[in-house]
């Protein structure tokens, strides 16, 4: 298995002459996990433990 299969890859589109990024399923899951962790850190930082 290659990293492109997990995260995504850049493909050259001959019709438009541009590079297009195609994300794969794990890439989407990583972005979701990053968002969830950031939200958790924000909520935890609001509380001061005594």
N, C-alpha and C positions, 0 to 999 in steps of 0.2 A: 504494500500500500504506500502510495506517495503522499507527500504533504498536500499536493494539489487536490487529492481526493477528499481530504479532510477539511481544509480551510477554504479552498476556492482557487481559481486561476484566472489569469488575464488572457483574453482571446482577442485576436485581431479580426475586426469586422471589415471584410473586403468592400462591402457596399458603401459604408459610411467612411471608411478609411481611418477608423478610430479603434482604440483599444477599449475593450469592455471587460469589467470584472464580473465573474460569475461566482457567487458565494455558494458554498455547500452547507449541508445541515449542521455540521459542528461549528462552523463560523457563526451561524445564527444563534446557536445555543451559548457560545462564548459571550456574544454581545448581551444576551439576556442575563447571563450569570453576572456579568460586570455591572449591569444596571441594578440588579437585585442587591449585590454587595454594597454598592454606593448608597442605595436607599437605606440599607441596614446601618451602615456607618453613620449616616446623618441622624437617624433616630436614636442610636445609642449615644452619640455625642451630645444630645440635648439633655441627657440626664447626668447629674453629678452624684457620684456615689459618696456617701458619708459613712 
